[in-house]
Amino acid sequence: MSLVPSEYYYNAVLDRRTDRSPVAFLVPISNPQGTNLELVDLKGGLLPAIQTFVNGSLTRNMSLRPIVITITDCKIVEKLIDNQRGVIAGEVFLDFGFHLKRGDELVHLLDFKGGMSYKRSLHQISVIEPVFRRSLGNALRYFHEWIEKEAGQNEKLAHSVTVNLVDHRINADDDTVFYDPHRLLTWEDFKGRPRFGNFAASIFASIAYEGDSRLVDGEVQIDLRFKTYMLKRSSWVRGTNNAYGLNHEQRHFDIAQIITERLKAKLDTMTLLPHNFDRVVSFEFLEAYREMNALQEAYDRETAHGMNANAQARWDARIDEELKGYGVIR
């Protein structure tokens, strides 16, 4: 083979077959018309034989990406197709997986399912080995051509990840108010129909994010836009209310922003990887969402929904201190 990798090297070959029986099921010379095939394994066993083939076929530059091959199937199966002339048809089956090794994790890149067909006479055993070698070579060539093409445009193959964290402050929707420390809530923002109960007002405040990524010079660049918002038509006030009550509802909005700030701070210190950054960000967001709900419930419980003025004052101070710590307010 004349393959010179510029993007990868083969780090290991793993046997992941569920059937560990010998590789070849051959028509026996002694009884070619019988129903039993002869089971023959590769010299030294499948895994050492393929490892030797791979290591002998390509150079190994260990400064490149480490690739691991997983073998999920590898068989040679024959059958007698012409009794009189002793013609045997054989089929090579190869199922390989190619993975990028990142630490202790294998990142799946692609699969190869292929093989070759051949015919031989009863005594032409020597035909089998070169056919099998060509099949292996085809698998390696298939991956080589793929990775050399994809190296600069596939996020899984990127070298690193950088994250840009921003807040969404633009209020363009009549029903949505995005958090802005310079734009405090007013009772005019509470447009919903009052519900039955003991409360004078209620706010629907929550968090969300949008993500966009691009690959630039082998680096995944991610823009994460965070949204802390309240919905006017889902927030309500019964009759007229005062500044104290409005402050209680504003603090619910502030708590949502605090959770956003905590999430941003956590993501800013994490080392995200190209193959799973979206999954990690999604997981951390869900954890933050649960934390927000728990904190909102604790706030209402300890302040008795604003009826406990001393507890409200303590929460006001606590919230202001954390917002100042994140630079949201001064």
Protein Blocks (a to p, Z undefined) as FASTA:
>chain_A
ZZdcfkbccfbdcdfbfblcdfbdcddfklmmbmbdcddddehijklmmmmmmmmmpccd
fkbccdddddfbdcdddddfbfknopacddddddddddddehjbccdfbdcddddddddd
fklmmlmmmmmmmmmmmmmmmmmmmmmmmmmmpfklpmbdcddddddfbdfbfkbccddf
klccdfklmmbccdedjbfbdcddddddddddddeehiacddddddddddfklgccehja
dfklmmmmmmmmmmmmmmmmmmmmmmmmpccdfklmmmmmmmmmmmmmmmmmmmmmmmmm
mnonolammlmmmmmmmmmmmmmmnomaZZ
